[in-house]
Amino acid sequence: MKLILEQDKCIGCGACTNICPKHFKMRGIKSELIGGKKTKDGFEKEIGEVDKDVKDAVNSCPAMCILVK
């Protein structure tokens, strides 16, 4: 599975970093995907299973900028 953070849409609320700190951290006023490859819109990285923390981070993001594909 691929975890995607569309950082250009991020509003910097920090929900993802509080729920899933193994994948997300704050850098300045926006969230960043730890170990993610930089893309034109943000970051992406391959992850194994989609665990509860990842699902909760996706569902808690008010900007809907976290995707799993």
C-alpha positions in Angstrom: 0.0 0.0 0.0 1.1 3.6 -0.6 0.6 6.3 2.0 0.2 9.7 0.4 0.3 13.2 2.0 -0.9 16.0 -0.2 1.0 18.6 1.7 -0.2 21.5 -0.4 -3.7 20.9 1.1 -2.5 20.4 4.7 -3.8 23.0 7.1 -1.3 22.1 9.9 -3.8 21.0 12.5 -1.4 18.3 13.7 -4.1 15.5 14.1 -2.1 13.1 12.0 1.1 13.6 14.0 -0.7 13.1 17.3 -2.5 9.9 16.1 0.2 8.4 14.0 3.7 9.7 15.0 5.5 6.8 13.4 4.5 8.2 9.9 3.9 11.9 10.4 5.7 14.8 11.9 5.3 18.6 11.8 7.8 20.7 9.9 7.0 24.3 10.3 3.3 24.8 9.8 2.6 21.7 7.8 2.7 17.9 8.3 5.4 15.8 6.7 5.5 12.1 5.9 8.5 10.6 7.7 10.7 8.7 5.2 8.5 9.8 2.4 9.6 10.6 -1.2 8.9 14.2 -2.1 6.4 14.7 -4.9 5.1 17.8 -6.6 2.1 17.9 -4.2 3.7 16.5 -1.0 5.0 13.1 0.0 4.4 9.4 -0.6 5.9 6.2 0.7 5.2 2.5 0.5 3.9 1.0 3.8 3.1 -2.6 4.6 -0.3 -3.1 6.2 -2.6 -0.2 6.9 -2.8 -0.3 10.6 -5.4 1.3 12.9 -3.2 4.4 13.4 -3.0 5.1 9.7 -6.7 4.6 9.2 -7.4 6.9 12.1 -5.0 9.6 10.7 -6.8 9.4 7.3 -10.2 9.7 8.9 -9.2 12.5 11.3 -7.7 14.8 8.7 -10.0 17.8 8.3 -8.3 18.8 5.0 -8.6 15.2 3.7 -5.0 15.3 2.4 -4.0 11.9 3.6 -4.7 9.0 1.2 -3.9 5.3 1.1 -3.8 3.6 -2.3 
